[in-house]
């Protein structure tokens, strides 16, 4: 018997228009985010994907339609409580740093939740260990590499034990090696912490790592499904301005018939 998919977030007929704009950024957007899975929301610049992140975390409010978290409709009354279950990591982690050294920065959110110093020390150490940054606890955040900064930002989110972690273009400023390292960390966090990952990205190579994809175009859902199903028709993705992953470009150049190919799959073929 087929197991019914559990969803943690649902958007129903959501419209959104920024104040002062004549046109809608999002129009009649409906989709679900599966629980404890990695969902990528992809699209070119201006497709509305980053606005979706702001709506889900409650930074912005939908003009029309509703957003649900664990079947609970997001309202002004429960916004603060629901926000406690969602962490977000931005493109530039320096915008999130508030502590003079790494361990103080990771502890900042815990201080706002009145966590005792004894418990705080243990939680911070565990969060930094989870992301491989415990040896850097006394470093200034500004002295770290881009990849290390993102790891610290993720540690700050993990310390608060969220149900959902949103990564808003979190890998876009990293070099290929640091990006691959961070993607491996995201897999590790998802598996070990039983959290839902939502990555907002224009990078289809990153999206191939996820369990589920929502493709946005001109403020609407263009298509959604597993990466395998999304990449069945690569011409559609090209038409809306998305650049194919390197592995799939090489797959086509080498004349292999199947269109969906991860980097590891391409290496196996060669």
N, C-alpha and C positions, 0 to 999 in steps of 0.2 A: 504494500500500500504506500502511495506517495506521501511523504511527510510535508505538511503545509509549511510554507516559508513564514518565519516570524519577522515582522518588520518593526523597526524601532522609531522610524520617522516617516511621516506621510504628508505630502503636499496635495491639496485638493483645489483645483481651479484657481490657482494663485495668480493675481495680477499685481504688478508693482510699477509705480511711476515716481521718480525722484521729484521732490518739491521744486517747482519752477519749470520742469520739463513738460513739453506738450505731448510727447510720445511715451509709450509704455516701454520700460526696460524688460519686463516679463509680462507675458500674456497667456492666460489660461494654462498654467503649468501644473501638471499632476504627475507624480511618481512616488515610489516608495523606496526607502533605504532598508535593506535587509540587516537584521541584527547580527552582531559579531562577525560581519563580513567587511571586506574592503570594497567600497564603491568609489569609482572615479567619475566626477562630473567634468566633462571635457567640452571644449569649444574654442573658437578663435577669440581674439580680443573683441569685446563688445557683444558677446553672445549672451551675457547675463549670468554666467557661472559664478562669478565672485559675489554678485548681488544675492544669489541663492544662499551662499555661505552666511552673509549678513542677516538674512531672514531667518535661517535655521537657528542661529545663535542668539537672535533677538536684538541685534544692533539696529536693524531696520524692521518696520512693520508692514505687512502686506496691505496693499490698497484694497484688494478684494481677495476672497478665498480664505482658506484656513490651513494651518500647519499643526500637525499632531506629533507629540512625543510620547511613546508608549501608550498610544490611544487617548492621550490627554490633550485637548485643544490648547494651543498656546494663547494665553491671554495676558493682559496687564497684571492680573492678580497672581498668576503662577509663574510669571516670567523669571523672577529672581531664583525660584526653586529649580526650575528647569535648566537655567544657565549653569547651576552648580553641577549638572551632569554632563556638560559639554565643554571641552577644551578646544582652543584654536591656536594654531601655529601659523604665523604669517610669512610672507615672502622674505621680508627683511627682519630677522630675529632681533636686531638691535633696537627696533621700535618697541620690543617687549621687555627689554632689560631694565630693571630698576635697582638691582643690588650692586654694591661696589665690587663684590667678588662672587664667584659662581654659586657657592653654597647659600649665600644670603639671597641671591636672586631666586633660587629654587624654593627657598623658605618663605618668600614674600606672600604667596597666596595662602599658605598655611597660617601665617600671622593674622591675616584678615579673617580667618575662620576660627580664631582664638584657640588654636591647637597648643598644648603645653610644650615647653621647651624640650622636655625629655622625649616626648613622642615626635616632635618636629625633627630632632637630630636623627632619629632612627629612620623616619620617612624620607628625609632628604638624602641620607646616605644610600638608602635602597633605590631611590629614583635615579641617582647619579650612577650607581652600579648597573642598573638596568640598561642605561644608555652608553655604558663604557666610559664615563667621565668622572669617576670618583677620584682619580689621581689628579684631577684639575680643580678640585673643590675650592682651593685658595687662589686661583688665578682670577685676574680681571677679565670679564667677558670680552672686552674689546681686544684683548691680546690673542684670542682664539682664532682659528681658521673658520671659514664659512660653514663647513660641515660640522665642526665642533660646536659652533654657536647654535646651529639647529638642534643638535643633540641636547644641549643645555635647555633650549626652549621646550623641547619635548619632555625633558625631565621635570620642568616646572609644571607642565600640564599633568604628567603622570602622578606627581605628588598629591594631586587633588582627587585621585581615583575617579576619573570621569567614565561615563558609559560610552561616550562618543568623543573622538578626536578628529577635528577638521584641520586639514593641511591645505592652506590657501597658497598655491604656487610655491610651496615650501622648498622645492628642489630646483627652482628655475635659475637661481643665482649660483649654483654649485657647479664645479667642474665634473666631468664624467665619472671620475673615480669616487669623489665625495658623494655624488648623486647615487651611484650604485651601492655604496656603503650605507647611505641613509635608507634606501629602499629595503635593504636586507634588515635593517633595524625595525622598520615599520612592520615587516612580516613577523619578526620576533615578538614585537609588542602585541600585535593582534592575537597571536597564538597563545602567548603566556599570560596575558592580562584579560582575555575575553572581552575586548573592547571593539566597538564599531569604528572603522576608519572611513573618513570621507576625504578624498583628495580632489582639490579643485585644480585643474591643470589643462594646458594646451598641448602637453607632451604625450603623444600616443605611446611612446616607448614606456613611459611610466604607467600609463593606463593599462597596458598589457599585463602588468603585475597584479592588477586588482581582480576581484571575483565578479564584479558587476560594473557596468558602465551606463551612464546617462549622457547622451550627446545633445548639446544645446546648439541652436542656430537661430539668430535673430530673435532672441527672447523666448523661444519656444522649445519644447522637447522634440528633437528631430528623430531620435530613435533611442531605445534602451535595450539592454540584454547583457549576456556574458560577452567577454572580449571575443570569444570564438564566433559568436553570432554577429557581432558588430562588424568584424573584419571580413565577413563573407563577401561583402561588396565594397572593395576599396575605392572604386570610382565615386561612390556616393560621398565618401569622406573627403576626397580630393575636391569635389564640387563645392563643398562648404568651407574650403580653405584650410583643411587640416593636413599637416604633413605626415606622411606615413612613417612608421618606425623603421629604423635602419635595417633591422632583420628582415622586414617584409620587402623593402626596396632591393636588398641583395637577393632575396628569394626569387623575385621577379627577374632580375638581371641574369640569374643563373638558370632560369627556365624551369624551376620546379612548379608543379601543377597546383599544389595546395597553396592558398593565399595566406592563411593564418600561420605565422611562424614566429616563435619567440627567439631571442638571441641564442639560448641554450639549444633549441631545436635546430637552428641553422648550423650551429657548431657540430651537432650530432650527424647532420646530413653530409657535412664536409669531411 
